């Protein structure tokens, strides 16, 4: 009887906490992975696992203005100083986000499709000035109307290497096109990047081209869905901007419930090194 009373009390208290958390608009989620990785030039395979817990908060003013934010548990101190996580306020005017947010060009154009359960070096990612100059805190404005979205961003005002950017994207479902322009104080030329995507049944295609003065980058990716399995391949050449040319191929099988079995192979043509991984990634 005593154990039953304790259990009932704990249940009531936990339900009250959940209700309070729901009232405050705070939710907990996360993601992780586990598997085996043979990284570029390492020569040996190793276990590679990770888990990240994320806190998301949202609220609404009496006038209907939405506000909120998100931060990972491992970045809590950075979230407190504005260099990690992000906060936002949004309404009919659009959305203002501040913190560790994407630049406008990246938000509009994005990257190629990647492979593997943990990214395998993320060589599917394109070169953006907002990434190259690595400023932690920025301001991003976004506004969407139908199929059209507009973005504008500005890096931390106190930084010497500030990046200002604008971007626009049009997504009609089976076809999309995006344009981004970045300007940095430390670089004389503007970076102009264009992305085109198409969905043909179970096939998703994407191509990206970027130009920075006399330097350029280009990449393509394709994903094919076959039942619960998705096969993905990419090729990118950013030799002039990042000093790398790479291609990759991989497959992922949806296990359901937020878990995916995935593996991939990537070759860095510039260094003549390759890598592969196999494991399970999950979200909750």
Secondary structure, DSSP 8 states (H G I E B T S, - for coil): -HHHHHHHHHHHHHHHHHHHHHHHTEEEEEEEEEEEEE-TTT-SEEEEEEEEEEEEEEEE-TTS-EEEEEEEGGGHHHHHHTSSSEEEEEETTEEEEEES---HHHHHH------SSS-GGGTT----HHHHTT-S-EEEEEEEETTEEEEEEEE-TT-SS-EEEEEEEEE-SSEEEEEEEEEETT-SS-EEEEEEEEEETTEEEEEEEEEETTEEEEEEEEEEEETTEEEEEEEEE-TTTTS-EEEEEEEEEEEETTEEEEEEEEEETTTTEEEEEEEEEEE-
